[in-house]
């Protein structure tokens, strides 16, 4: 059976975390969907997305998105990292491949304002109250109302 | 032009014990649910935002308070992520003690949801019996950790308290009683005709649909998915403690309930094994660092409700994590699991929703809006659950 390293190495250098069977790979925005499709194809769909974690790298002017993915067959865990510019936070959605990522994407959209192109039901505010509909509190330059 | 005869039923909105309190708006056509709309965020506490402004040590206590019922596993998973970041080695005895407490937590967490499901399907006697027996597990947790509910037992690099032979004997004595009772409850859930009629073939989630919805934990294992993180990605001493992963292939609410019943029995055996094979040695490091190196740490564990994930990113500056991502199992199970409600009867909604193991009391009050008469009236979800199919 193929491993995650073999499937993903054409998209970028697959590096290992210290713990066994945990890997990460950095791919470009345009290759994200292709990388996830390759995983689904290689493991007959026995793959699920655990989480989408966004990070605001304000010093570099970037947002980093971490797609944490579990492969059930080989018991491998891989984090696909994608960096997008902070001034144009748009990334293709993978909700057509996994309906279950819609809440993950909505959560990131809610707190960071990253737009997932192709998400069928984007919602803002999702977790935030209505009065914060135009705010992105997990961005590093956000200030709470008491400090403005 | 024909009139659309749908009724909107909001369920919720909130219960402070749940990390994701929510309101469900069900659109029904007669007795059948035709659409579900979720309104979350009533009690969002911004734990991730707070974590970026607290030290690593503060975060341990804050993360333990993300969930009341499964607080130890939140502390454990946060500690796993920090240990992964700082390459801290946990002593063997501490690893085994973490397994002991987390399995006790799994037993009482599964017992409470089994009790709630029993109440939701109108079996109040079973609810009371299960809650009575669960109290013994709470006592055992207090015996080991010093606290009945919020244990605060986990430390970065170990645990805070040790146990002795006297405590081990008391735990074993009570476990014999709990095991005997759980075997009886297993028989009730497996064979009782009323329980079976309310749960069997209700809320079916096929294997491929559960993968598509990214479901985790007993909810996914009831659909035949082997997704137990204790086997997939062993942490602490789970690679040394023998246990069977419980998977049911029936895909219905009954299967999800039976996974929890069997896991409770499995956890009882695991606790016994831990007590018999507990290695000697220290229970934690002598010095806990206050500053941590730049890098990433991932903590993954099998919480009672499913896979729990903590992802820490640290830039090496300051004493706070640069970013702490928490993905709780209920987030995916509730937000995605509700999609299964479409096409089901209203009377089955509580049983299906309960089988995902959310904090069901968040859905205790229901407002029914009749669009034809514009009459609004309120009823309890419990009464809704007693409606006939």
Interface residues (C-beta under 8 A of the other chain):
Chain A: X17 X18 X19 X21 X22 X45 X46 X47 X48 X49 X50 X51 X53 X55 X56 X66 X68 X70 X72 X75 X77 X79 X98 X99 X100 X101 X102 X103 X104 X111 X125 X126 X127 X128 X129 X137 X138
Chain B: X40 X41 X44 X46 X48 X49 X84 X87 X208 X211 X212 X213 X214 X215 X216 X225 X226 X227 X231 X232 X233 X296 X298 X300 X307 X309 X311 X313 X322 X323 X325 X327 X331 X332 X335 X336 X339
